[in-house]
């Protein structure tokens, strides 16, 4: 890669993010030099081409057309496309001073999107982010992924996964595409889940999960969950909801002496299977008293 091509690739990466006014002025000055505009156009084309190409998709296409007319020509194009995608990705990763900008399909790992959101890809998942001024849309393909969404009320964050759409503003959730139906699990905040085929939307609360089938999302019960939920992530969750989850999983039930205490807000991560430890933790956090009475734990005002 020549020095001019390297500079062009650098500018192509930087301008796809959120360039500052100073960046734009520097870019305009650089592009005005002879040959730079053409080099930049080629770099943008290379980026767009590699964004629509992944090794798995290319190899699958090659296998399906192995015996078709012109298969040799396709094989040559396959090798060239893989080399281009890997080479361009290697260049971007080798630039320590260039931020990782999510644009086009990405390889598994920890990704930082241009809006500040983080995506953790697992089990072969890859994404195609499409961020605009009005919406942040991400296409999830295969595997499973965890999304830690940066808060931006003006631009909803939408994840399209199989036949499902998950809408969030600022939250943490996971999507699993390894089953017949996409499964969305909310960890923190709030999301709305819907089927792309239509139907009602379902709003999840922290700790809830839903499988999205064609007719709409269906809540997953505790018995359906492959891994029993023992940890509850609460973000301004009412105390009553925390105790309801604990009383389903814990040995000793926890009761409130005053029903008005159920509205107190709770934030943190709790092991809902250990009733006594949970009661002590909540009592300290909310300035309450915890006592055992007749086989149950009672929380009262001090």
C-alpha positions in Angstrom: 0.0 0.0 0.0 1.5 3.4 -1.0 1.7 6.4 1.3 -1.2 8.0 -0.7 -3.4 5.0 -0.4 -2.7 4.7 3.3 -3.7 8.3 3.8 -6.8 7.8 1.7 -7.8 4.7 3.8 -7.2 6.7 7.0 -9.4 9.5 5.8 -12.1 7.1 4.7 -12.2 5.6 8.2 -12.2 9.0 10.0 -14.9 10.6 7.8 -17.3 7.7 8.4 -17.3 8.4 12.1 -18.1 11.8 13.7 -15.4 14.1 12.4 -14.9 17.5 14.0 -14.9 20.8 12.1 -11.1 20.8 12.3 -11.1 17.3 10.7 -13.3 18.4 7.9 -11.1 21.4 7.1 -8.0 19.2 7.2 -9.7 16.7 5.0 -10.8 19.3 2.4 -7.2 20.6 2.2 -5.8 17.1 1.8 -8.3 16.1 -0.9 -7.5 19.2 -2.9 -4.0 18.0 -3.6 -3.5 16.3 -7.1 -4.5 12.6 -7.1 -5.9 12.6 -3.6 -9.6 12.9 -4.6 -9.3 9.8 -6.8 -7.4 7.9 -4.1 -10.1 8.8 -1.5 -12.9 7.6 -3.9 -11.2 4.3 -4.3 -10.7 3.9 -0.5 -14.4 4.6 0.0 -15.3 2.0 -2.6 -13.0 -0.5 -1.0 -14.6 0.1 2.4 -18.2 -0.3 1.0 -17.2 -3.5 -0.8 -15.6 -5.1 2.3 -18.5 -3.9 4.4 -20.9 -6.1 2.4 -18.6 -9.1 2.4 -17.7 -11.5 5.1 -15.5 -14.6 4.9 -18.4 -16.9 5.8 -20.7 -15.4 3.2 -18.1 -15.5 0.5 -17.2 -19.2 1.2 -20.9 -20.2 1.3 -21.4 -18.5 -2.0 -18.3 -20.2 -3.5 -19.6 -23.6 -2.4 -23.0 -23.1 -3.8 -21.6 -22.0 -7.2 -18.7 -24.4 -7.4 -20.2 -26.3 -10.3 -21.9 -23.3 -12.0 -20.6 -21.8 -15.3 -17.8 -19.3 -14.6 -16.9 -21.1 -11.3 -13.2 -20.4 -11.9 -13.9 -16.7 -12.3 -15.9 -16.7 -9.0 -13.1 -18.5 -7.2 -10.6 -15.9 -8.3 -13.1 -13.1 -7.1 -13.5 -15.0 -3.8 -9.8 -15.0 -3.1 -9.5 -11.3 -4.0 -12.5 -10.3 -1.9 -11.3 -12.2 1.2 -7.8 -10.7 0.8 -9.3 -7.2 0.4 -11.5 -7.5 3.5 -8.8 -8.9 5.7 -6.2 -6.5 4.5 -8.4 -3.5 5.0 -9.4 -4.7 8.5 -5.8 -5.3 9.4 -4.8 -1.8 8.4 -7.5 -0.2 10.5 -6.6 -2.4 13.5 -2.9 -1.5 13.1 -3.7 2.2 13.5 -3.4 2.8 17.2 -4.5 6.5 16.8 -7.7 5.6 14.7 -10.8 4.9 16.8 -12.7 1.7 15.9 -15.7 2.8 13.9 -18.6 0.4 13.4 -19.5 0.4 9.7 -20.4 -2.8 7.9 -20.1 -6.4 9.1 -17.7 -6.9 12.0 -15.8 -9.9 13.2 -16.6 -11.4 16.6 -15.3 -9.5 19.7 -15.8 -6.4 21.6 -17.0 -3.5 19.4 -17.4 0.2 20.2 -19.9 1.9 17.9 -19.6 5.5 16.8 -22.4 6.6 19.2 -20.6 5.2 22.2 -22.6 2.0 22.5 -20.7 -1.3 23.1 -21.5 -4.7 21.5 -20.0 -8.0 22.6 -20.3 -10.6 19.9 -20.3 -14.3 20.9 -20.7 -17.8 19.2 -19.9 -16.6 15.7 -22.2 -13.5 15.7 -21.5 -10.5 13.5 -23.3 -7.2 13.0 -24.0 -4.6 10.4 -24.4 -1.2 12.1 -26.4 1.5 10.2 -26.2 4.7 12.2 -28.0 7.8 10.9 -29.1 11.2 12.3 -32.5 9.9 13.2 -32.0 6.2 14.2 -29.3 3.8 15.3 -30.1 0.4 13.5 -27.9 -2.7 13.9 -28.5 -6.0 12.0 -27.4 -9.0 14.1 -26.5 -12.2 12.3 -26.1 -15.5 14.0 -24.8 -16.4 17.5 -25.6 -14.1 20.4 -24.7 -10.6 21.4 -24.8 -8.3 24.4 -25.7 -4.6 23.7 -24.7 -1.8 26.2 -26.6 1.1 24.6 -25.5 4.7 24.9 -28.5 6.9 25.9 -29.7 9.1 23.1 -33.5 9.9 23.2 -33.3 11.6 19.8 -32.1 8.4 18.1 -33.7 5.1 19.0 -31.5 2.1 19.1 -33.0 -0.8 17.0 -31.6 -4.3 16.7 -32.9 -6.4 13.9 -32.3 -10.1 14.7 -34.0 -12.8 12.6 -37.7 -12.1 12.7 -37.4 -9.8 15.7 -36.9 -6.1 16.4 -35.7 -4.8 19.8 -36.0 -1.0 20.5 -34.1 0.7 23.3 -32.9 4.2 24.2 -30.3 3.4 26.8 -30.1 0.0 28.3 -28.3 -3.4 28.5 -29.7 -6.5 26.9 -28.7 -9.7 25.1 -30.1 -11.4 22.0 -29.6 -15.1 21.3 -30.1 -16.3 17.7 -28.9 -19.9 18.3 -32.5 -21.2 18.8 -35.4 -21.4 16.4 -36.8 -18.1 17.7 -34.7 -15.0 18.7 -34.5 -14.7 22.5 -34.2 -11.2 24.0 -33.1 -11.0 27.7 -33.2 -7.6 29.4 -30.4 -6.9 31.9 -30.9 -3.2 32.7 -33.2 -0.5 31.6 -36.2 -1.2 29.3 -36.8 -2.4 25.8 -39.7 -3.0 23.5 -39.7 -6.3 21.6 -41.8 -7.0 18.5 -42.1 -9.3 15.6 -41.1 -8.0 12.2 -44.3 -9.7 10.8 -46.4 -7.4 12.9 -48.5 -7.8 16.1 -48.3 -6.3 19.5 -45.1 -5.0 21.2 -43.9 -6.4 24.5 -42.1 -4.2 27.0 -39.6 -6.1 29.1 -38.5 -5.4 32.7 -35.0 -6.2 34.0 -34.6 -9.9 34.4 -37.3 -10.8 31.8 -36.8 -12.6 28.6 -38.9 -13.2 25.5 -38.9 -15.5 22.5 -40.0 -13.7 19.3 -42.1 -15.9 17.0 -44.0 -14.8 13.9 -47.2 -14.0 15.8 -45.3 -11.8 18.4 -43.0 -12.0 21.4 -43.7 -14.5 24.2 -42.4 -14.2 27.7 -40.1 -16.9 28.8 -41.0 -18.5 32.1 -38.4 -19.6 34.6 -38.9 -23.3 33.7 -38.2 -22.5 30.0 -35.0 -20.7 30.8 -32.0 -22.9 30.1 -30.0 -21.3 32.9 -31.9 -20.4 36.1 -31.6 -16.7 36.9 -30.0 -16.3 40.3 -28.7 -12.7 39.8 -31.0 -9.8 39.5 -29.8 -6.5 38.0 -32.0 -3.7 39.3 -31.9 -0.2 38.0 -34.3 1.9 40.0 -36.5 -1.2 40.3 -39.3 -1.0 43.0 -38.5 -2.9 46.2 -41.7 -4.9 45.7 -40.5 -6.3 42.4 -37.2 -7.3 43.8 -38.9 -9.2 46.7 -41.3 -10.8 44.3 -38.3 -12.3 42.3 -36.6 -13.3 45.6 -39.7 -15.0 47.0 -39.9 -17.2 43.9 -36.3 -18.3 44.2 -35.3 -18.0 47.8 -35.9 -20.5 50.7 -37.2 -18.0 53.2 -39.9 -15.5 52.1 -39.3 -11.8 52.6 -42.3 -9.7 53.6 -42.8 -5.9 54.1 -44.4 -4.8 57.4 -45.6 -1.7 55.6 -46.9 -2.2 52.0 -45.9 1.4 51.3 -42.3 0.3 51.4 -42.8 -1.6 48.1 -42.4 1.6 46.1 -38.8 2.3 47.3 -36.4 2.2 44.4 -33.5 -0.3 44.4 -30.4 -0.3 42.3 -27.7 -3.0 42.2 -27.1 -6.7 41.5 -28.5 -9.2 43.9 -28.5 -12.9 44.4 -32.2 -13.6 44.8 -31.6 -17.2 46.0 -30.1 -16.2 49.3 -33.0 -14.6 51.2 -31.2 -13.7 54.4 -28.2 -12.1 52.7 -30.6 -10.2 50.4 -32.7 -9.0 53.3 -29.6 -7.7 55.1 -28.3 -6.0 52.0 -31.6 -4.3 51.3 -32.1 -3.2 55.0 -28.7 -1.5 55.0 -29.2 0.2 51.6 -32.7 1.4 52.4 -32.2 2.1 56.1 -34.7 -0.6 57.2 -34.6 -3.3 59.9 -34.7 -7.0 59.1 -36.0 -9.6 61.5 -37.1 -13.3 61.2 -40.6 -14.0 62.4 -42.3 -17.4 62.0 -40.1 -18.7 59.2 -40.2 -15.5 57.2 -38.0 -12.4 57.0 -39.8 -9.1 57.7 -38.5 -5.7 56.6 -39.7 -2.7 58.7 -39.0 0.9 59.1 -36.5 1.8 61.8 
